[in-house]
Amino acid sequence: MAKQKITRGIASQFFVAGELCRRGYAAVVTLGNTPNTDIHCCDLEGTRFLHNQVNTFILGIRTCSVGLKAEKSFGDNFFNYYSSYFF
């Protein structure tokens, strides 16, 4: 079960990074090497930088609980994404 959770989380990070790239941003997945940040992102001009945290939940389960750490604000350039995973 733990391995499936990790795989699901990594897949979601790459999905969100791909969507950001598709929409005209440069996005890099950190692979867990940066605290509170799963994806570094910037506009193509390099004038605006964002740190993104991705949280994943499974569709069909009516609740999605995240810890207080996920709801904490880390500043104006920090965004928290919730992505759905189909399995």
Stockholm file with secondary structure:
# STOCKHOLM 1.0

chainA/1-87         MAKQKITRGIASQFFVAGELCRRGYAAVVTLGNTPNTDIHCCDLEGTRFLHNQVNTFILGIRTCSVGLKAEKSFGDNFFNYYSSYFF
#=GR chainA/1-87 SS CHHHHHHHHHHHHHHHHHHHHHTTEEEEECTTCSTTCSEEEEETTSCCEEEEEEEEEETTCSCCCCCHHHHSCCCTTEEEEEEEECC
#=GC SS_cons        CHHHHHHHHHHHHHHHHHHHHHTTEEEEECTTCSTTCSEEEEETTSCCEEEEEEEEEETTCSCCCCCHHHHSCCCTTEEEEEEEECC
//
